[in-house]
């Protein structure tokens, strides 16, 4: 259960923003989207490998 502490006089928009941030960190929406369709383990592995290659390339191009 998410709890957001608000101070006296704090606008509700700020509290809502804190709540949204905490909710996003839990990963509930991301998990729901992943469960809507089945992806084969080999496809998940392949996508992870592609992402790792991309991140590695961007990391090394920034250093140079």
Beta strands, then each sheet from edge to edge (+ up, - down):
end
